[in-house]
Amino acid sequence: MGALKRSLLAGLVLLAGLPSAARAAQDCAGLAGLSLDGARITLAQDMTDGVFLEDTAVERAPRTYTGMPDFCRVRGVATPVPGSAVEFEVWLPHRDWTRRLHMVGNGAYASNLHYALMRGRLLQGDVAVATDTGHKGSELTFVIGKPESIVDYAHRAVHVSVVAAKAVTAAYYGGPADYAYFSGCSTGGYQGLSEAQRYPDDFDGIIAGAPGNNRTNLNLAFLWQFKVNRRPGDDRTPILPQEKLPMITRAAVKACDGLDGVADGVINDPGQCGFDVGTLQCRAADGPDCLTAEQVRAVRLMYQGPVDARTGKPLYPGYPVGSEGIMAKADDKHPGWSAYWANPKKPDEPLRLDFFRYWVFNDPDWNWKAFNWGSDIDAINDRIAATFNATNPDLDRFRAGGGKMIMFMGWQDPVGAAGEAVNYYEDVAARSTAADRHQDTQSFLRLYMVPGMAHCAGGPGATAFSTATRDSEPPVIDARHDMAKALQEWVEKGKAPEDLIATRFEGEVEGEKAKRRIAFQRPLCVYPKIIRYQGGPTEKAESFACVAPEPK
């Protein structure tokens, strides 16, 4: 945050009638009386016993967090418009504040605050912020009778929450944060992109992982995956059974693993992989190690992705080779595509149908089987795309304000197709008039495509590289191993990140991070570069280099 922004915020704090700096700097309970524009404080409490027990968890058992530093916990609710109620929390460390505020994002459509990530930011000395996005639960029916909740979820909740959090921070410490950051993956990545596009002054730095920012068409992709994997009249029996997905992935890895110069069980760049699923077609009867002609066709349609029936134009990127049966964890019961190609609670219908029923068509009896892959696409775009999507490539205001953004995406993500992140980056770069549009774009936006990573984390690759996103804690917290530190260096010191180091662990004992053993490390390259083996121990990142991809 620049000096002008800080001085303006300090002035607003004083005008709001907040306590004096001397008193507010140590008075947590006193924050309950803050006068905020469009928001109010509902809880202000010192937390000093080292333990935090969730008390706002929805649809799951509350979790307990230990090893907590002393902090002031503030909870509030923002009501920017009638019909809107956005809850947020702000955690303010008692000691050794870094003068940074760091907001963490959400997951899926759930309202639960990501307390584990808030704890991580608090341990780093940052003010931690999170929001429930303006609703409770994870079912998409939360919008029934509450149209404003769509706007809150889509973009407004993060904005009003961080505005309130900045005022709380300034009151507590007697002055505003020097820098404001946002980090998230999946819905959190979507929120980060939406912030940069709609509210470019909210954050100085943003990490947007696996963003799913073309949100309407991502839901269309779920519908497509279901449709092409069912026979007419039989919605319960998939053409391609879940049990065959890992077999397809193993065949793809076998065909393309060595393209980076080393065999490590990871497809470095699916775009360079020429795997043909037709090679798995059964020569005789169906069996567990081959695909019928009908199954081959279904897989190819999933690789293709949904298209407009009128023009053949892609509506969403197809899922990449290697994502079919990727195991996010060793005990993954629904690998790869199988976790998302049907509603787990109603296996005879596609995932996210309530989005179409209640968000788009406002009809609980809407018939998905009659979906028109032409006119209904237009209806979706007309009714909700402008509010719901975060696809605007115009980041000029974010860039002009000094904003910096790091995007990342797993090449084997089975939820949001990897091509979506690439497409958004390329759309931003296409706006550049510089001779080298990638170099120009990378002055404020850098994309890292992660080989062998599933959705946000996990998978067979080196996927630990960030303290600011889930399940990705690196072995070393510095600007080379930790994406959050790399972003801080970029924002605060002007040192842009180049290749980072990602880690794969083996033999991790849950809750005992110190016992993690490093299996191997790899560079994470700034897109469009990819890694190539240069010689030396294959478990060392230094044995690889980031190079330009070969022309296709």
MILUMBA-181966 format. One record per residue (C-alpha): residue in one letter; x, y negated, z. Coordinates in steps of 0.05 Angstrom, whole numbers, plus 5000, padded with zeros to 4 digits. Each point is the difference from the previous one (the first is absolute). Layout:
BEGIN
AXYZ...
***
This chain:
BEGIN
M500050005000G502949334979A501149415047L494049634972K495350595012R502750075071S499049275017L492950014971L498250615040A502849705064G495749394988L493850424990V501450365065L500349355038L493849734967A496350635020G500849825073L504550585017P503950035065S506649625004A506250364975A503150055070R493850355029A498150424940A506950304991Q498950475060D492550005010C496850614966A493449985037G499449264982L499550184927A492950235013G498049275000L502949824932S495549604954L500950304931D496849804934G495050544982A502550505051R500050145075I504450405048T496750605034L505950275039A506749725023Q503950475045D507250125021M502350724986T505950185045D499750745017G503350264936V493850394978F494549814952L493650404994E495749854939D493149735019T497449824931A501050654962V494150204956E498450714973R506150325034A502850115069P503849415030R507550055001T505049825053Y506549624986T505850005048G506649615003M496349354990P503649355016D496349485042F495349604958C493849564999R494250354966V494949544968R493650244966G495349544963V494449974950A499649544940T493249804971P501849614937V492950044971P493250245024G499750764998S507650075009A503550265063V507450144992E503750275061F507549925006E505650115050V506349625014W505750295041L505049495026P506650255031H501649705068R507449964985D504949954942W495049774948T503149984931R495649414980R496850464948L492750194993H498850664965M493150254981V498950734983G494950274951N494450525002G498750684969A494450244954Y493449685022A501250125074S499349455051N505350285048L505749535015H506850314985Y502649965071A506150444986L502549484950M498349435048R504250355053G505750044950R499849264985L499649845074L506250435013Q503649584948G498149375038D494649764951V493049765015A495650564973V493349884968A494550464972T492649964981D494150484996T498249684931G493249795025H496450675012K500150645042G501350704975S502450284934E493650164963L498549544942T492949925024F502449445046V497949514946I492650175004G496349365019K506749655009P502349724933E505249555033S503650615025I502150154928V503549324996D503150115069Y502850674981A502349784931H504149405023R497149525051A501350415064V507649994993H499949254986V495749785058S503650485047V506949734985V497649285003A497450135070A506350395019K504449424980A496249545045V500350495058T507550094989A501249254999A496049915064Y503550555038Y507149814982G499149254994G501549994926P498550394936A503550604972D505749844953Y498150574952A493750404986Y500350704969F494950514977S501350744988G495550584982C499050604956S493950264963T494449535022G505549615035G503749924934Y493649784967Q499149485055G507149754989L498849884926S493349685014E503349525048A505349794950Q494749884947R494649665042Y503449715061P507249884979D501849565059D498250525053F506550404997D507249874983G501550724985I495750604982I501250754994A494650324957G500450754995A495750454956P495249424993G493950304964N498749294979N495750184939R495050235052T493750074958N503650434948L503550415053N493050215022L498450154927A506250444999F497250425057L493550074962W503950204937Q504250525037F493650335025K496449974934V505550304957N501050565050R492850245001R495650374950P493149724983G495050255050D505150245051D502449455046R502850465054T505050434962P506249644973I502850224934L507049945028P500250285071Q504249685054E504250625006K503149894932L502349295011P506750165035M501650494944I499349444948T504449545041R505450545008A500050094924A500649254988V505749945050K503650594968A499449664932C502149305022D503950045065G506849954968L498849374959D503749575051G506050464998V498750415062A495050555020D496849795065G492750184992V498149294980I497649714934N503849344997D495649664947P493750344974G500149524941Q506350354975C497150705012G497550374939F496550555037D494350324961V494750325043G498050424940T506150445012L496250275061Q494150254959C498550735014R501950484945A494750495022A495250005059D499749455052G504950065058P503149605057D506349824961C496749754936L494449554976T494150164955A499049574938E494349655037Q504649855059V505449744955R495049524969A497749765069V507249865022R501449624936L493949565012M502449855070Y506849814973Q496449554951G495549645050P493149684987V498649644935D494649544974A495650454957R498849444950T507249824985G504450545030K503549465040P503150265065L496349775062Y505150265050P506850344991G500150764999Y503150375058P507450144987V503450674990G502250275068S494149725040E495350594987G501550405062I505149585037M500550175074A500149375042K501750445060A502150735007D493150195027D496049594950K493450374992H497649584941P506149874957G500349494945W493749874960S495750475042A499449505057Y496749484956W496450344943A493650125040N496649745063P502750455056K493449935037K495950164937P504350424953D494749994946E500749254988P505849534983L503849595051R497849285014L493050064969D497449525054F504249464968F495650044938R493550125038Y500649425050W505649534977V498349974926F492950234984N496749935069D496150644988P500550595048D497050444946W505049804946N501450604956W507450084987K498750554949A496949494954F506049535005N501349664933W507449934986G498649374962S494249565023D500850205073I507349784997D497649314979A494949995057I505450165051N504649464973D494449494999R497550145070I506050125043A506850004965A501549265012T498950095075F502750695010N506150074956A506949715011T502550034929N501349264984P507349954976D500249255012L504649945061D502549314982R497649685065F503150555042R506549934963A500049245003G499150035075G506350425007G496250665010K503650654990M496850684988I502550724999M495450524969F501250755005M496450624973G501350745002W501050304931Q496050615022D494349645035P493750424992V495249455024G501549374961A503750154935A507249764999G498749654934E495549505034A505849685038V504249994937N494249694961Y499149445051Y507449845002E500349984924D493949554997V503549515047A506450044960A496249894935R498249305024S507449815001T502649584943A507350135019A504750364953D500750555051R493050075029H502150555049Q505549585029D495449415006T494450405033Q504950335048S501749325028F493850075043L497050704986R503650675001L497050684989Y503050665026M497450654970V501550575048P501650694970G496750595035M495549585044A492650145011H495149485025C503849485041A504650535031G501750744998G501650464943P506550344979G504049374986A503749505043T494149615028A502349675065F501949284988S495549535039T498349845073A494149594975T495950564967R497550665026D504250645007S506149684968E504849825056P507250004975P506050255039V503149315002I496349345008D503849524954A498849654934R502650594960H495850555032D493849625024M495649644950A497349545055K507049755015A501549934926L493949554992Q502249585059E506949904969W496849794935V495149515032E504549705053K506950034968G498550034926K503450684992A495850404951P499850755011E503450454949D500250755006L497750235070I501650675033A494350495010T500750615045R497150705003F500050335068E499950745016G498250335066E496749405032V496950135068E493649615010G501249435049E507550125002K502849554945A507150085025K499950744980R498649854927R505250294953I501449654934A499050484942F502049514946Q499749264981R498749664934P500249294975L493349664989C500749604936V497049354980Y495150164944P501150134942K506650325020I500350745020I505350425035R505250434967Y505050475033Q507249754993G503750565035G501750175072P495950305057T492850044977E497449845070K503449314998A496649384971E506949764977S500350584951F494449674959A499249354963C494249584976V500049964925A495449774944P495550564975E501250304932P495249774946K494150474991
***
